[in-house]
Amino acid sequence: MIDFDSVTKLYPDGTEAVRDFSLHIPQGSLTALVGSSGSGKTTLLRCINRMVDPTSGAVLINGKDVADRPAVELRRSIGYVMQQSGLLPHRRVIDNAATVLRLRGVDKKTANERAEEVLNTVGIAKEMFRRYPSQLSGGQAQRVGVARALAADPEVLLMDEPFGAVDPIVRAELQAETRRLHQELGTTIVFVTHDIDEAFALADQVVIMKTGGEVAQVGSPAQILANPADDFVAQFVGLDSAKRRLRIEERDGARVVIAEDGRIAGVLDQ
Ligand SMILES: Nc1ncnc2c1ncn2[C@@H]1O[C@H](COP(=O)(O)OP(=O)(O)OP(=O)(O)O)[C@@H](O)[C@H]1O
């Protein structure tokens, strides 16, 4: 679906944000890019929708180089959710959710119907539709941001620290909603976070980044937990973290991955 092919990004001031980054993101997966501040996560995400152009290398969607697609058309086919919801302050919730469809030339009635549908999907009650963004809580604003991104049925959804600014309880709720939406819609999602627990809770594929855009490890949460590539990953993953949603236990001579609710999420070896 999405392929990074030896992507390097050197900003004009000489900062090398990402070096020779390659990754395959399968159709319908949820991939989390996780790493500390400045490890190049946002840069990589923005290479997908051409908010950033790589200095060398390419990003392909379904085998086609995004550099060959007009940036505006490309961005309208890709949903983007940021930490601060980025909603238009002078537009009502319903109009914010309908923005991309209206930009695509869809008539107001059809766009609003679709906006109502996606607002409903993300759990925004009808009473909120006519409010302005300043009249929403942080969690509600993020939900509207997700609805806006989903309204145009994007082929890809990019999420950049979308729940970074909400409190832990709402954050857990929004994570659960994201999991549910991903299962329901099957959209390919690329999710940036600096929180390894969030990455493990959400993603099928986790990419752990080191400073300078170097990949420390790529794998499923279970693979990374079972076999951290090096000390950096082991420490980053905090194998003994009390918060860990997945943990590994020995059961009848096999190492199994146990999920938060106590059920067996996978068998690592026998
Ligand atoms: N426009 C820019 N010009 C110069 N340097 C930049 C620019 N944007 C980002 N950088 C630098 O590139 C590096 C990677 O930044 P990036 O925002 O991609 O990292 P990140 O992992 O998303 O960080 P954070 O978690 O703090 O958002 C950092 O050193 C950053 O200072």
The ligand as an SDF file (V2000), in Angstrom:
LIG
                    3D

 31 33  0  0  0  0  0  0  0  0999 V2000
   11.1780   22.8330    8.8200 N   0  0  0  0  0  0  0  0  0  0  0  0
   12.2580   22.3900    9.4660 C   0  0  0  0  0  0  0  0  0  0  0  0
   13.4640   22.9740    9.3050 N   0  0  0  0  0  0  0  0  0  0  0  0
   14.5580   22.5100    9.9590 C   0  0  0  0  0  0  0  0  0  0  0  0
   14.5610   21.4400   10.7610 N   0  0  0  0  0  0  0  0  0  0  0  0
   13.3870   20.8100   10.9510 C   0  0  0  0  0  0  0  0  0  0  0  0
   12.1790   21.2430   10.3280 C   0  0  0  0  0  0  0  0  0  0  0  0
   11.1740   20.4150   10.7110 N   0  0  0  0  0  0  0  0  0  0  0  0
   11.7400   19.5220   11.5420 C   0  0  0  0  0  0  0  0  0  0  0  0
   13.0650   19.7450   11.6900 N   0  0  0  0  0  0  0  0  0  0  0  0
   14.0330   18.9700   12.4880 C   0  0  0  0  0  0  0  0  0  0  0  0
   14.0350   17.6380   12.0090 O   0  0  0  0  0  0  0  0  0  0  0  0
   14.1510   16.7170   13.0920 C   0  0  0  0  0  0  0  0  0  0  0  0
   12.9630   15.7660   13.0610 C   0  0  0  0  0  0  0  0  0  0  0  0
   11.7740   16.5110   13.3250 O   0  0  0  0  0  0  0  0  0  0  0  0
   10.3310   15.8420   13.3440 P   0  0  0  0  0  0  0  0  0  0  0  0
    9.3470   16.9040   13.6670 O   0  0  0  0  0  0  0  0  0  0  0  0
   10.1350   15.0590   12.1210 O   0  0  0  0  0  0  0  0  0  0  0  0
   10.5060   14.8290   14.5700 O   0  0  0  0  0  0  0  0  0  0  0  0
    9.4240   14.1430   15.4820 P   0  0  0  0  0  0  0  0  0  0  0  0
    9.9690   12.7880   15.7760 O   0  0  0  0  0  0  0  0  0  0  0  0
    8.0950   14.2160   14.8640 O   0  0  0  0  0  0  0  0  0  0  0  0
    9.4900   15.0360   16.7770 O   0  0  0  0  0  0  0  0  0  0  0  0
    8.3160   15.4410   17.8230 P   0  0  0  0  0  0  0  0  0  0  0  0
    7.9170   14.1760   18.5220 O   0  0  0  0  0  0  0  0  0  0  0  0
    9.0200   16.3980   18.7360 O   0  0  0  0  0  0  0  0  0  0  0  0
    7.2240   16.0740   17.0220 O   0  0  0  0  0  0  0  0  0  0  0  0
   14.2580   17.5550   14.3530 C   0  0  0  0  0  0  0  0  0  0  0  0
   15.6200   17.6870   14.6590 O   0  0  0  0  0  0  0  0  0  0  0  0
   13.6550   18.8770   13.9440 C   0  0  0  0  0  0  0  0  0  0  0  0
   14.2110   19.9350   14.6860 O   0  0  0  0  0  0  0  0  0  0  0  0
  1  2  1  0
  2  3  1  0
  2  7  2  0
  3  4  2  0
  4  5  1  0
  5  6  2  0
  6  7  1  0
  6 10  1  0
  7  8  1  0
  8  9  2  0
  9 10  1  0
 10 11  1  0
 11 12  1  0
 11 30  1  0
 12 13  1  0
 13 14  1  0
 13 28  1  0
 14 15  1  0
 15 16  1  0
 16 17  2  0
 16 18  1  0
 16 19  1  0
 19 20  1  0
 20 21  2  0
 20 22  1  0
 20 23  1  0
 23 24  1  0
 24 25  2  0
 24 26  1  0
 24 27  1  0
 28 29  1  0
 28 30  1  0
 30 31  1  0
M  END
$$$$
